[in-house]
């Protein structure tokens, strides 16, 4: 079995159990027959992207989480930042751009929130 496929199946089963869901509940939520879901979870079939999306929705997680290594998922942000040093120059640059984007997005959201609060206070003063 391919490593990515094995990781997908491991994550589906782990997440299902962590959430205390039965195969029946996930199958129902993913609009699948229980035997189909059970066979998929055991590795007897390769799920389509559509099936993976329905399963992720039934589990209440983003699709990407089904393919994420638990080793990476369980690390803190500081540990992930340390891992950036081992990336290629290209991937380090991509990560840097992504971080800049998220930081700028947060700054803009906070600025807009402050501006909105000021406007609401001004409206309240006018009303009173």
Steps between C-alpha positions, in 0.01 A plus 500: 500500500628844406612718794250778425214251477606337827518844669153589370348177635680533832373857542142416406486220755685702770279807459184288499603334825614829660157646428328190637324430171403160368562388145122515453489868602785598270360295213158663545658847515706427189197357315665157468398147578662368818672208323649745248628726776630206704686360197645846432617538862671158482681593180297280270429785262645835396257784573427762238553867580122539525483214752787645701323837509175341620689303767682813619165680526348206688795508741476878534858568390659677204593267215867589545494354851436155354836518323699673774765307687412485869870555564469844343149572629602444863796737488486850644540804281852553638596144406361550150700821462815309594419249226509780241879499521510155341292605199646579160559867425196505273268348763639730770415796277149364441452455877627853559251643249219301657589621849520860380157463343340360817661766719387779265148353486483498881627859517233615253225313685604656832516845344154460350364380833640809677357727231161331527497542878580872461218541247254322727601724791450808280156376399411435861601856595288641219204290609527607864 
